Amino acid sequence: MPAIESPALPRILCLHGAGSSGAIFKAQGRRIFRSLRNEFSFDFIDAPFPSKPGPGMRPAYEDSGPFWRWQCDMIAVEAFDITEAEVLVERDQVRDMILGKLREMGGGVEGIMAFSQGARVATGLLLYLEKMRREGRLEELGLPDLRFAVVNSATYPLLYLDQETEDWVKSGGAGENVLSADAQKQKEKVTIPSLHLHGSTDPWRLESEKMKAKFFAEVSSSRMEYTGGHQVPLREQDTSKVVTAMRNFA
């Protein structure tokens, strides 16, 4: 009699913050990931660009390199030694990397969990997938139809994956140019269920709240405040709420 294979666990793509790594993100969220290890498979990837240690790396993770970052945005052109062309090249590299990973993960990927700068990338990815979903192109592109997102301590602004999605979002009124109540209703936003984790003392909390308000549909997004700063929740009373929410998503 042939053996009965256990069904594969739903997979979640995990994106770390700036100046960090997939391994560090796994350690930062260890209470959450450990609690859900029998219900989800978490896929941690490293961003493509080398970096100095980012916020929160010292002292706990200062010897846990190498460290990585996601793409710069156009704001960096004014502050750092990088050109607009180089910013666009970085964006393309990140897009190709993440979409390639989603295709590799196959139909079993159901969600995304992202922290800090990774949450900026995740928001851009979710809007890209939202656009493809509405156009009926996900299957054609070999991309999954994600069911939920966990957005932890997002910094602002989002990082788009391509110009087409940026133009689509802004033309729908989800950018900075919303002028009326009618325009507000036409915003192109992420509509899959999302949980937004905001630290009570996070210096970037206002940015996290702005990201949620501007790019995630109110009816399908929820906010959870936890005790702590710019970090992944660690206190048991906080992590248990996150775990329960993710189980409900599934």
C-alpha positions in Angstrom: 0.0 0.0 0.0 1.6 3.4 -1.0 2.6 5.7 1.8 0.2 8.7 2.4 2.1 11.9 1.9 1.4 14.8 4.3 0.2 17.9 2.6 2.9 20.6 2.2 2.6 23.4 4.7 1.5 26.8 3.3 4.6 28.9 2.6 5.3 32.5 3.7 7.9 34.7 2.1 9.9 36.7 4.7 11.7 39.9 3.9 14.1 41.4 6.4 15.0 45.0 7.2 17.9 47.2 6.0 21.3 46.2 7.1 20.1 42.8 8.2 19.6 39.3 6.7 17.1 36.5 6.4 18.9 34.6 9.2 18.7 37.6 11.5 15.0 38.2 10.8 14.4 34.5 11.6 16.2 35.1 15.0 14.3 38.3 15.6 10.9 36.7 15.1 11.8 33.4 16.7 8.8 33.3 19.1 6.4 33.7 16.2 8.1 31.4 13.8 8.6 28.7 16.4 4.9 28.8 17.4 3.8 28.4 13.8 6.4 25.9 12.6 3.8 23.1 12.3 1.4 25.3 10.4 3.5 27.3 7.9 6.8 27.0 6.1 8.8 30.3 6.4 11.1 31.2 3.5 13.8 33.7 4.5 15.7 35.4 1.7 18.6 37.9 1.7 18.4 41.2 0.0 20.8 41.5 -3.0 23.0 44.5 -1.9 25.7 44.5 0.7 25.2 46.9 3.6 26.5 48.1 6.9 24.6 46.8 10.0 21.2 48.5 10.2 19.1 49.8 13.1 18.9 47.4 16.0 21.8 45.2 14.9 24.1 46.3 17.6 25.0 44.8 20.0 22.9 41.6 19.7 23.6 40.9 16.0 26.8 42.9 15.2 28.7 39.7 14.7 26.0 38.0 12.6 26.9 39.4 9.2 27.1 39.7 6.3 24.3 42.4 6.2 22.2 43.2 3.2 19.8 45.9 2.0 17.0 46.3 -0.5 17.0 48.9 -3.3 17.5 52.7 -2.8 14.8 55.1 -4.0 15.1 58.4 -5.8 15.5 60.2 -2.5 18.9 58.6 -2.2 20.2 60.3 -5.3 20.3 63.6 -3.4 21.9 62.1 -0.3 24.3 59.5 -1.5 26.7 58.8 -4.4 24.1 57.0 -6.6 22.6 58.0 -9.9 18.9 57.7 -11.0 20.0 55.1 -13.5 21.6 53.0 -10.7 18.4 53.3 -8.6 16.4 51.9 -11.5 18.8 49.1 -12.0 18.6 48.2 -8.3 14.8 48.2 -8.5 14.9 45.8 -11.5 17.2 43.5 -9.7 15.0 43.4 -6.6 11.9 42.8 -8.7 13.5 40.0 -10.7 14.8 38.4 -7.6 11.5 38.4 -5.6 9.3 37.4 -8.5 11.8 34.6 -9.3 11.6 33.4 -5.7 7.8 33.4 -5.8 7.8 31.4 -9.0 10.3 29.0 -7.4 8.1 28.6 -4.3 5.2 27.6 -6.5 1.5 27.5 -5.7 2.1 26.7 -2.1 3.0 30.3 -1.1 0.1 32.0 0.6 1.5 35.0 2.5 4.3 37.5 3.1 5.8 38.7 6.3 8.1 41.7 6.2 10.0 44.1 8.5 11.1 47.7 8.2 12.7 48.3 4.8 11.5 44.8 3.8 8.0 46.1 4.4 8.6 48.9 2.0 9.5 46.3 -0.7 6.6 44.0 0.4 4.1 46.9 -0.1 5.4 47.5 -3.6 5.2 43.8 -4.3 1.6 43.6 -3.0 0.5 46.4 -5.2 2.2 44.8 -8.2 0.4 41.6 -7.5 -2.9 43.5 -6.9 -2.6 45.0 -10.3 -1.8 41.7 -11.9 -4.7 40.1 -10.1 -7.2 42.7 -11.3 -5.9 42.3 -14.8 -6.2 38.5 -14.6 -2.5 38.0 -15.3 -1.2 36.1 -12.2 -1.5 32.7 -13.8 0.0 33.9 -17.1 3.0 35.3 -15.2 3.4 32.2 -13.0 2.8 34.2 -9.8 0.8 33.2 -6.7 -2.4 34.8 -5.5 -1.3 35.7 -2.0 -3.9 35.4 0.7 -2.5 37.6 3.4 0.3 39.9 4.6 2.0 40.7 7.9 3.6 44.2 7.7 5.9 44.9 10.7 7.3 48.4 11.4 7.1 49.6 7.9 9.2 52.7 7.0 8.0 55.1 4.4 7.7 55.6 1.4 7.0 52.2 -0.3 9.5 50.8 -2.8 7.8 50.1 -6.1 8.9 47.2 -8.2 8.3 48.8 -11.6 7.2 52.1 -13.2 3.9 50.6 -14.5 2.6 49.8 -11.0 3.7 53.2 -9.7 1.8 54.9 -12.5 -1.2 52.7 -11.9 -1.4 53.5 -8.2 -0.9 57.2 -8.6 -3.4 57.5 -11.4 -5.9 55.8 -9.0 -5.2 58.4 -6.4 -3.2 56.3 -3.9 -0.2 58.6 -4.0 0.2 62.1 -2.7 -2.2 63.8 -5.1 -5.6 62.9 -3.6 -7.7 66.1 -3.6 -11.3 65.1 -2.9 -13.5 62.5 -1.1 -14.5 61.1 -4.5 -10.8 60.7 -5.4 -10.2 58.9 -2.1 -12.7 56.3 -3.1 -10.9 55.5 -6.3 -7.6 54.7 -4.6 -5.8 51.6 -5.9 -4.8 49.7 -2.7 -3.8 46.3 -1.5 -7.1 44.4 -0.8 -5.9 41.1 0.6 -6.1 40.8 4.4 -3.2 42.4 6.1 -2.0 42.8 9.7 0.2 45.9 10.5 2.4 45.6 13.6 3.4 48.9 15.2 5.8 49.2 18.1 4.6 51.5 21.0 7.9 53.4 21.1 9.0 52.9 17.5 10.5 56.2 16.2 9.1 55.3 12.7 5.6 54.5 13.9 4.0 57.4 12.2 5.6 56.2 8.9 4.1 52.8 9.5 0.7 54.2 10.1 1.0 56.4 7.0 1.9 53.3 4.9 -1.1 51.4 6.1 -3.5 54.3 5.5 -2.3 55.2 2.0 -1.8 51.8 0.4 -3.9 49.2 2.2 -7.7 49.0 2.0 -9.2 49.9 5.4 -11.8 47.1 5.2 -9.2 44.4 4.9 -6.4 45.7 7.0 -6.0 45.7 10.8 -3.5 47.3 13.2 -1.9 45.8 16.3 0.3 47.8 18.7 2.9 45.9 20.7 5.2 46.9 23.5 8.6 47.9 22.1 10.5 49.9 19.5 11.6 49.3 16.0 11.7 45.5 16.3 9.8 42.3 15.8 7.4 41.6 18.7 9.0 39.4 21.4 6.9 39.6 24.5 4.6 36.5 24.8 1.4 38.5 25.2 2.2 40.3 21.9 3.5 37.3 19.9 0.5 35.2 20.9 -1.8 37.9 19.2 0.3 37.8 16.0 0.2 34.0 16.0 -3.6 33.9 16.5 -4.1 36.5 13.7 -1.9 34.4 11.3 -3.9 31.3 12.1 -7.1 33.1 11.4 -5.7 34.2 8.0 -5.0 30.6 7.1 
